[in-house]
């Protein structure tokens, strides 16, 4: 059985339909179980926000981590904290 290669429009249409079906059923379109929050703060406030996140959502229970970060030209820090939404 031969299968036609998918064109970008076919992939986009399928993803759009999947998202619409998920919205109708009340579930997330993504299978990703992680909760992510992105912040852009001055350096000291960024450190405090990260400490607060690790304190509120301990790494051992929520697998909390700084997923990504960078320093902007103005000295602020942009970062994403990733964690599981609940601890089992």
N, CA, C and O atoms as a GROMACS GRO file, in nm:
protein
  352
    1UNK      N    1   0.085  -0.116   0.000
    1UNK     CA    2   0.000   0.000   0.000
    1UNK      C    3   0.090   0.124   0.000
    1UNK      O    4   0.174   0.140   0.088
    2UNK      N    5   0.072   0.209  -0.098
    2UNK     CA    6   0.150   0.331  -0.112
    2UNK      C    7   0.075   0.448  -0.051
    2UNK      O    8  -0.047   0.459  -0.062
    3UNK      N    9   0.149   0.535   0.013
    3UNK     CA   10   0.088   0.650   0.076
    3UNK      C   11   0.142   0.777   0.015
    3UNK      O   12   0.264   0.792   0.000
    4UNK      N   13   0.054   0.869  -0.020
    4UNK     CA   14   0.095   0.997  -0.077
    4UNK      C   15   0.164   1.080   0.031
    4UNK      O   16   0.117   1.082   0.145
    5UNK      N   17   0.272   1.148  -0.002
    5UNK     CA   18   0.333   1.237   0.098
    5UNK      C   19   0.238   1.352   0.130
    5UNK      O   20   0.165   1.401   0.043
    6UNK      N   21   0.240   1.393   0.255
    6UNK     CA   22   0.152   1.502   0.297
    6UNK      C   23   0.209   1.636   0.254
    6UNK      O   24   0.328   1.662   0.265
    7UNK      N   25   0.122   1.719   0.205
    7UNK     CA   26   0.160   1.856   0.171
    7UNK      C   27   0.141   1.941   0.297
    7UNK      O   28   0.065   1.903   0.385
    8UNK      N   29   0.209   2.054   0.308
    8UNK     CA   30   0.192   2.140   0.425
    8UNK      C   31   0.045   2.177   0.451
    8UNK      O   32   0.003   2.185   0.566
    9UNK      N   33  -0.031   2.199   0.346
    9UNK     CA   34  -0.172   2.234   0.364
    9UNK      C   35  -0.250   2.118   0.428
    9UNK      O   36  -0.342   2.141   0.507
   10UNK      N   37  -0.212   1.994   0.394
   10UNK     CA   38  -0.278   1.878   0.454
   10UNK      C   39  -0.248   1.868   0.604
   10UNK      O   40  -0.337   1.840   0.685
   11UNK      N   41  -0.123   1.892   0.638
   11UNK     CA   42  -0.084   1.888   0.779
   11UNK      C   43  -0.156   1.999   0.857
   11UNK      O   44  -0.208   1.975   0.966
   12UNK      N   45  -0.158   2.119   0.801
   12UNK     CA   46  -0.225   2.232   0.867
   12UNK      C   47  -0.373   2.203   0.887
   12UNK      O   48  -0.429   2.231   0.993
   13UNK      N   49  -0.437   2.148   0.786
   13UNK     CA   50  -0.581   2.117   0.795
   13UNK      C   51  -0.606   2.013   0.906
   13UNK      O   52  -0.701   2.026   0.983
   14UNK      N   53  -0.522   1.910   0.911
   14UNK     CA   54  -0.540   1.805   1.012
   14UNK      C   55  -0.519   1.860   1.153
   14UNK      O   56  -0.594   1.827   1.244
   15UNK      N   57  -0.416   1.943   1.170
   15UNK     CA   58  -0.393   2.003   1.302
   15UNK      C   59  -0.506   2.096   1.342
   15UNK      O   60  -0.544   2.100   1.459
   16UNK      N   61  -0.559   2.170   1.248
   16UNK     CA   62  -0.672   2.259   1.276
   16UNK      C   63  -0.794   2.180   1.319
   16UNK      O   64  -0.863   2.218   1.413
   17UNK      N   65  -0.821   2.071   1.249
   17UNK     CA   66  -0.936   1.987   1.285
   17UNK      C   67  -0.916   1.924   1.423
   17UNK      O   68  -1.011   1.914   1.501
   18UNK      N   69  -0.794   1.881   1.452
   18UNK     CA   70  -0.765   1.822   1.582
   18UNK      C   71  -0.788   1.923   1.694
   18UNK      O   72  -0.844   1.890   1.798
   19UNK      N   73  -0.743   2.048   1.671
   19UNK     CA   74  -0.763   2.153   1.771
   19UNK      C   75  -0.910   2.186   1.791
   19UNK      O   76  -0.954   2.209   1.904
   20UNK      N   77  -0.986   2.190   1.682
   20UNK     CA   78  -1.130   2.218   1.693
   20UNK      C   79  -1.202   2.107   1.768
   20UNK      O   80  -1.290   2.134   1.850
   21UNK      N   81  -1.165   1.982   1.740
   21UNK     CA   82  -1.227   1.869   1.810
   21UNK      C   83  -1.193   1.874   1.959
   21UNK      O   84  -1.279   1.846   2.043
   22UNK      N   85  -1.071   1.908   1.992
   22UNK     CA   86  -1.030   1.917   2.132
   22UNK      C   87  -1.105   2.028   2.203
   22UNK      O   88  -1.148   2.011   2.318
   23UNK      N   89  -1.123   2.142   2.136
   23UNK     CA   90  -1.196   2.254   2.198
   23UNK      C   91  -1.341   2.215   2.224
   23UNK      O   92  -1.397   2.250   2.328
   24UNK      N   93  -1.402   2.143   2.131
   24UNK     CA   94  -1.542   2.100   2.150
   24UNK      C   95  -1.555   2.003   2.266
   24UNK      O   96  -1.656   2.004   2.338
   25UNK      N   97  -1.454   1.920   2.286
   25UNK     CA   98  -1.462   1.821   2.394
   25UNK      C   99  -1.411   1.875   2.527
   25UNK      O  100  -1.421   1.808   2.630
   26UNK      N  101  -1.356   1.999   2.526
   26UNK     CA  102  -1.312   2.061   2.650
   26UNK      C  103  -1.174   2.018   2.696
   26UNK      O  104  -1.138   2.041   2.811
   27UNK      N  105  -1.096   1.956   2.610
   27UNK     CA  106  -0.960   1.916   2.648
   27UNK      C  107  -0.859   1.997   2.569
   27UNK      O  108  -0.894   2.063   2.471
   28UNK      N  109  -0.737   1.990   2.610
   28UNK     CA  110  -0.630   2.064   2.544
   28UNK      C  111  -0.596   2.001   2.410
   28UNK      O  112  -0.599   1.879   2.395
   29UNK      N  113  -0.564   2.085   2.313
   29UNK     CA  114  -0.524   2.034   2.182
   29UNK      C  115  -0.387   1.971   2.188
   29UNK      O  116  -0.352   1.888   2.104
   30UNK      N  117  -0.309   2.009   2.285
   30UNK     CA  118  -0.173   1.958   2.297
   30UNK      C  119  -0.171   1.838   2.391
   30UNK      O  120  -0.244   1.834   2.490
   31UNK      N  121  -0.088   1.740   2.359
   31UNK     CA  122  -0.069   1.625   2.447
   31UNK      C  123   0.039   1.653   2.550
   31UNK      O  124   0.072   1.567   2.632
   32UNK      N  125   0.094   1.773   2.547
   32UNK     CA  126   0.200   1.812   2.638
   32UNK      C  127   0.143   1.830   2.779
   32UNK      O  128   0.049   1.907   2.799
   33UNK      N  129   0.199   1.759   2.874
   33UNK     CA  130   0.148   1.765   3.012
   33UNK      C  131   0.210   1.878   3.092
   33UNK      O  132   0.168   1.901   3.206
   34UNK      N  133   0.307   1.950   3.037
   34UNK     CA  134   0.378   2.053   3.112
   34UNK      C  135   0.301   2.183   3.116
   34UNK      O  136   0.231   2.219   3.022
   35UNK      N  137   0.316   2.254   3.228
   35UNK     CA  138   0.266   2.390   3.240
   35UNK      C  139   0.387   2.482   3.231
   35UNK      O  140   0.487   2.462   3.300
   36UNK      N  141   0.377   2.581   3.145
   36UNK     CA  142   0.488   2.674   3.126
   36UNK      C  143   0.444   2.816   3.153
   36UNK      O  144   0.334   2.857   3.118
   37UNK      N  145   0.532   2.892   3.216
   37UNK     CA  146   0.509   3.034   3.240
   37UNK      C  147   0.636   3.108   3.199
   37UNK      O  148   0.746   3.069   3.237
   38UNK      N  149   0.618   3.214   3.122
   38UNK     CA  150   0.732   3.293   3.077
   38UNK      C  151   0.727   3.430   3.142
   38UNK      O  152   0.621   3.493   3.149
   39UNK      N  153   0.840   3.477   3.189
   39UNK     CA  154   0.852   3.605   3.257
   39UNK      C  155   0.965   3.686   3.196
   39UNK      O  156   1.061   3.630   3.144
   40UNK      N  157   0.952   3.818   3.202
   40UNK     CA  158   1.059   3.910   3.165
   40UNK      C  159   1.071   4.010   3.280
   40UNK      O  160   0.984   4.094   3.299
   41UNK      N  161   1.180   3.999   3.355
   41UNK     CA  162   1.197   4.077   3.478
   41UNK      C  163   1.341   4.126   3.491
   41UNK      O  164   1.432   4.069   3.432
   42UNK      N  165   1.360   4.232   3.571
   42UNK     CA  166   1.498   4.270   3.606
   42UNK      C  167   1.565   4.153   3.678
   42UNK      O  168   1.498   4.069   3.738
   43UNK      N  169   1.697   4.148   3.671
   43UNK     CA  170   1.773   4.032   3.720
   43UNK      C  171   1.734   3.988   3.862
   43UNK      O  172   1.705   3.870   3.884
   44UNK      N  173   1.732   4.079   3.957
   44UNK     CA  174   1.701   4.040   4.096
   44UNK      C  175   1.557   3.991   4.111
   44UNK      O  176   1.532   3.896   4.185
   45UNK      N  177   1.464   4.055   4.042
   45UNK     CA  178   1.324   4.010   4.047
   45UNK      C  179   1.309   3.873   3.980
   45UNK      O  180   1.227   3.792   4.024
   46UNK      N  181   1.387   3.848   3.876
   46UNK     CA  182   1.384   3.718   3.809
   46UNK      C  183   1.433   3.608   3.904
   46UNK      O  184   1.375   3.500   3.910
   47UNK      N  185   1.540   3.638   3.977
   47UNK     CA  186   1.590   3.541   4.074
   47UNK      C  187   1.485   3.512   4.181
   47UNK      O  188   1.463   3.396   4.218
   48UNK      N  189   1.421   3.617   4.229
   48UNK     CA  190   1.319   3.600   4.333
   48UNK      C  191   1.200   3.519   4.279
   48UNK      O  192   1.146   3.433   4.350
   49UNK      N  193   1.158   3.546   4.156
   49UNK     CA  194   1.047   3.472   4.096
   49UNK      C  195   1.081   3.325   4.081
   49UNK      O  196   0.997   3.239   4.105
   50UNK      N  197   1.205   3.295   4.041
   50UNK     CA  198   1.248   3.156   4.027
   50UNK      C  199   1.250   3.087   4.163
   50UNK      O  200   1.205   2.973   4.176
   51UNK      N  201   1.303   3.155   4.265
   51UNK     CA  202   1.304   3.097   4.400
   51UNK      C  203   1.161   3.070   4.448
   51UNK      O  204   1.133   2.965   4.506
   52UNK      N  205   1.073   3.164   4.422
   52UNK     CA  206   0.932   3.149   4.460
   52UNK      C  207   0.869   3.028   4.391
   52UNK      O  208   0.796   2.951   4.454
   53UNK      N  209   0.897   3.011   4.264
   53UNK     CA  210   0.841   2.899   4.188
   53UNK      C  211   0.891   2.766   4.242
   53UNK      O  212   0.813   2.673   4.259
   54UNK      N  213   1.022   2.757   4.270
   54UNK     CA  214   1.078   2.632   4.324
   54UNK      C  215   1.029   2.605   4.465
   54UNK      O  216   1.018   2.490   4.506
   55UNK      N  217   1.000   2.710   4.539
   55UNK     CA  218   0.948   2.694   4.674
   55UNK      C  219   0.802   2.647   4.669
   55UNK      O  220   0.762   2.559   4.745
   56UNK      N  221   0.725   2.706   4.580
   56UNK     CA  222   0.582   2.673   4.568
   56UNK      C  223   0.560   2.538   4.500
   56UNK      O  224   0.469   2.464   4.536
   57UNK      N  225   0.644   2.508   4.402
   57UNK     CA  226   0.632   2.384   4.325
   57UNK      C  227   0.766   2.311   4.329
   57UNK      O  228   0.845   2.323   4.236
   58UNK      N  229   0.792   2.236   4.436
   58UNK     CA  230   0.923   2.170   4.454
   58UNK      C  231   0.958   2.079   4.336
   58UNK      O  232   0.872   2.011   4.279
   59UNK      N  233   1.085   2.079   4.300
   59UNK     CA  234   1.134   2.001   4.187
   59UNK      C  235   1.101   1.853   4.202
   59UNK      O  236   1.066   1.787   4.104
   60UNK      N  237   1.112   1.800   4.322
   60UNK     CA  238   1.088   1.657   4.344
   60UNK      C  239   0.944   1.617   4.314
   60UNK      O  240   0.919   1.507   4.266
   61UNK      N  241   0.850   1.705   4.341
   61UNK     CA  242   0.709   1.672   4.321
   61UNK      C  243   0.657   1.715   4.184
   61UNK      O  244   0.580   1.643   4.121
   62UNK      N  245   0.698   1.832   4.138
   62UNK     CA  246   0.643   1.890   4.014
   62UNK      C  247   0.742   1.888   3.898
   62UNK      O  248   0.708   1.931   3.788
   63UNK      N  249   0.863   1.838   3.920
   63UNK     CA  250   0.969   1.836   3.819
   63UNK      C  251   0.993   1.977   3.763
   63UNK      O  252   1.017   1.993   3.643
   64UNK      N  253   0.986   2.076   3.849
   64UNK     CA  254   1.004   2.216   3.812
   64UNK      C  255   1.145   2.241   3.762
   64UNK      O  256   1.241   2.188   3.817
   65UNK      N  257   1.156   2.322   3.655
   65UNK     CA  258   1.287   2.360   3.604
   65UNK      C  259   1.276   2.490   3.525
   65UNK      O  260   1.171   2.526   3.473
   66UNK      N  261   1.389   2.558   3.518
   66UNK     CA  262   1.399   2.672   3.426
   66UNK      C  263   1.427   2.610   3.290
   66UNK      O  264   1.537   2.559   3.266
   67UNK      N  265   1.329   2.614   3.204
   67UNK     CA  266   1.342   2.547   3.075
   67UNK      C  267   1.430   2.625   2.978
   67UNK      O  268   1.504   2.568   2.898
   68UNK      N  269   1.422   2.758   2.988
   68UNK     CA  270   1.492   2.842   2.892
   68UNK      C  271   1.510   2.980   2.953
   68UNK      O  272   1.422   3.026   3.026
   69UNK      N  273   1.622   3.045   2.925
   69UNK     CA  274   1.639   3.183   2.971
   69UNK      C  275   1.738   3.255   2.881
   69UNK      O  276   1.819   3.193   2.812
   70UNK      N  277   1.730   3.390   2.884
   70UNK     CA  278   1.825   3.473   2.812
   70UNK      C  279   1.828   3.611   2.875
   70UNK      O  280   1.732   3.654   2.939
   71UNK      N  281   1.941   3.678   2.857
   71UNK     CA  282   1.954   3.815   2.905
   71UNK      C  283   1.926   3.908   2.788
   71UNK      O  284   1.986   3.895   2.681
   72UNK      N  285   1.834   4.002   2.807
   72UNK     CA  286   1.800   4.098   2.703
   72UNK      C  287   1.900   4.213   2.702
   72UNK      O  288   1.978   4.228   2.797
   73UNK      N  289   1.899   4.294   2.597
   73UNK     CA  290   1.994   4.405   2.583
   73UNK      C  291   1.984   4.505   2.698
   73UNK      O  292   2.084   4.567   2.735
   74UNK      N  293   1.865   4.521   2.754
   74UNK     CA  294   1.846   4.617   2.862
   74UNK      C  295   1.879   4.560   3.001
   74UNK      O  296   1.857   4.626   3.102
   75UNK      N  297   1.930   4.436   3.004
   75UNK     CA  298   1.970   4.376   3.131
   75UNK      C  299   1.862   4.292   3.196
   75UNK      O  300   1.890   4.221   3.293
   76UNK      N  301   1.740   4.298   3.145
   76UNK     CA  302   1.634   4.214   3.202
   76UNK      C  303   1.655   4.069   3.160
   76UNK      O  304   1.724   4.041   3.061
   77UNK      N  305   1.596   3.978   3.235
   77UNK     CA  306   1.606   3.836   3.209
   77UNK      C  307   1.470   3.786   3.164
   77UNK      O  308   1.368   3.811   3.228
   78UNK      N  309   1.469   3.715   3.052
   78UNK     CA  310   1.347   3.650   3.004
   78UNK      C  311   1.367   3.501   3.027
   78UNK      O  312   1.469   3.445   2.986
   79UNK      N  313   1.271   3.436   3.092
   79UNK     CA  314   1.287   3.295   3.123
   79UNK      C  315   1.153   3.224   3.126
   79UNK      O  316   1.048   3.286   3.149
   80UNK      N  317   1.158   3.093   3.104
   80UNK     CA  318   1.039   3.009   3.108
   80UNK      C  319   1.058   2.903   3.214
   80UNK      O  320   1.159   2.833   3.217
   81UNK      N  321   0.960   2.893   3.303
   81UNK     CA  322   0.959   2.791   3.407
   81UNK      C  323   0.863   2.682   3.362
   81UNK      O  324   0.749   2.709   3.325
   82UNK      N  325   0.910   2.558   3.366
   82UNK     CA  326   0.829   2.444   3.327
   82UNK      C  327   0.806   2.354   3.448
   82UNK      O  328   0.898   2.330   3.526
   83UNK      N  329   0.682   2.306   3.462
   83UNK     CA  330   0.650   2.215   3.572
   83UNK      C  331   0.529   2.131   3.535
   83UNK      O  332   0.456   2.162   3.441
   84UNK      N  333   0.508   2.026   3.610
   84UNK     CA  334   0.386   1.949   3.593
   84UNK      C  335   0.272   2.026   3.661
   84UNK      O  336   0.296   2.093   3.762
   85UNK      N  337   0.150   2.018   3.608
   85UNK     CA  338   0.041   2.096   3.667
   85UNK      C  339   0.000   2.048   3.806
   85UNK      O  340  -0.050   2.127   3.887
   86UNK      N  341   0.019   1.919   3.836
   86UNK     CA  342  -0.016   1.867   3.967
   86UNK      C  343   0.089   1.768   4.012
   86UNK      O  344   0.163   1.713   3.930
   87UNK      N  345   0.096   1.747   4.140
   87UNK     CA  346   0.186   1.646   4.195
   87UNK      C  347   0.103   1.526   4.234
   87UNK      O  348   0.004   1.538   4.308
   88UNK      N  349   0.142   1.410   4.186
   88UNK     CA  350   0.066   1.289   4.218
   88UNK      C  351   0.125   1.218   4.336
   88UNK      O  352   0.073   1.113   4.376
   0.00000   0.00000   0.00000
